[in-house]
Amino acid sequence: MSEPTPVEREDEDDHDLLTYGEAGFRLYEAVRDQRALVQRLREAGSPGVDAAETRLSGLQEAADRNSRQPINDENFERFFGYPGFAKRNTKGQD
């Protein structure tokens, strides 16, 4: 499995809201931490490695879903149901 692309937290985002950017940042951290846990469990020969790998797989799938459909000016109205513009265009930011 490949290493996820690092995601940066936007300074101007309201971190009390779970935006795509904030969710991406949290998922990146969770994948990184879970990957480290899986490695430690493997090295220790722990029977819990299967459950940790299953969780890692789920987190990676969630991170992929989050990164596939960023909100931009073109899809803003379809996503939110009213016309407007994205705070910032996230299309193409990997």
C-alpha positions as CSV (number, residue, x, y, z in Angstrom):
1,M,0.0,0.0,0.0
2,S,1.3,3.4,-0.9
3,E,1.9,6.2,1.6
4,P,-1.0,8.7,1.5
5,T,-0.3,12.2,0.2
6,P,0.3,14.6,3.1
7,V,-2.6,16.9,3.7
8,E,-2.2,20.3,5.2
9,R,-4.7,22.0,7.4
10,E,-5.9,25.3,6.0
11,D,-5.3,28.2,8.4
12,E,-8.5,30.0,7.5
13,D,-10.8,27.0,7.9
14,D,-13.1,26.9,10.9
15,H,-11.8,23.8,12.6
16,D,-15.1,23.4,14.5
17,L,-16.6,22.4,11.1
18,L,-15.8,19.1,9.5
19,T,-14.9,20.4,6.0
20,Y,-13.5,18.2,3.3
21,G,-10.1,19.7,4.0
22,E,-10.4,19.1,7.8
23,A,-11.7,15.6,7.2
24,G,-8.8,14.9,4.8
25,F,-6.3,16.2,7.3
26,R,-7.8,14.0,10.1
27,L,-7.9,11.0,7.8
28,Y,-4.3,11.5,6.8
29,E,-3.2,11.6,10.5
30,A,-5.4,8.5,11.3
31,V,-3.9,6.5,8.3
32,R,-0.4,7.5,9.4
33,D,-0.9,6.5,13.0
34,Q,-2.7,3.2,12.1
35,R,0.0,2.3,9.7
36,A,2.6,2.7,12.5
37,L,0.4,0.6,14.8
38,V,0.2,-2.2,12.2
39,Q,4.0,-2.1,11.9
40,R,4.5,-2.3,15.6
41,L,2.0,-5.2,15.9
42,R,3.7,-7.1,13.1
43,E,7.1,-6.7,14.7
44,A,5.7,-7.9,18.0
45,G,3.9,-10.9,16.4
46,S,0.7,-9.7,17.9
47,P,-2.6,-11.6,17.1
48,G,-4.3,-8.1,16.9
49,V,-2.5,-7.3,13.6
50,D,-5.5,-8.6,11.5
51,A,-7.9,-6.2,13.1
52,A,-5.5,-3.3,12.8
53,E,-4.9,-4.0,9.1
54,T,-8.7,-4.1,8.6
55,R,-9.0,-0.7,10.2
56,L,-6.1,0.6,8.2
57,S,-7.8,-0.5,5.0
58,G,-11.0,1.2,6.0
59,L,-9.3,4.4,6.8
60,Q,-7.4,4.4,3.5
61,E,-10.7,3.8,1.6
62,A,-12.2,6.8,3.5
63,A,-9.2,9.0,2.6
64,D,-9.5,8.0,-1.1
65,R,-13.2,8.8,-1.1
66,N,-12.6,12.2,0.6
67,S,-10.0,13.1,-2.0
68,R,-12.0,12.1,-5.1
69,Q,-14.8,14.6,-5.0
70,P,-13.4,18.0,-3.8
71,I,-15.9,20.9,-3.7
72,N,-15.2,23.5,-6.4
73,D,-17.1,26.3,-8.1
74,E,-18.5,23.9,-10.7
75,N,-20.1,21.4,-8.3
76,F,-20.9,23.7,-5.4
77,E,-24.6,24.0,-6.2
78,R,-25.1,20.3,-6.9
79,F,-23.5,19.4,-3.5
80,F,-25.1,22.1,-1.3
81,G,-28.4,22.6,-3.2
82,Y,-28.0,26.4,-3.6
83,P,-25.9,28.5,-5.9
84,G,-22.6,29.8,-4.6
85,F,-18.8,29.5,-4.9
86,A,-16.3,27.3,-3.1
87,K,-14.3,29.1,-0.5
88,R,-11.3,27.9,-2.4
89,N,-11.2,25.6,-5.3
90,T,-9.7,22.3,-4.2
91,K,-9.8,20.6,-7.6
92,G,-6.4,19.1,-8.4
93,Q,-4.9,19.6,-5.0
94,D,-3.2,16.3,-4.2
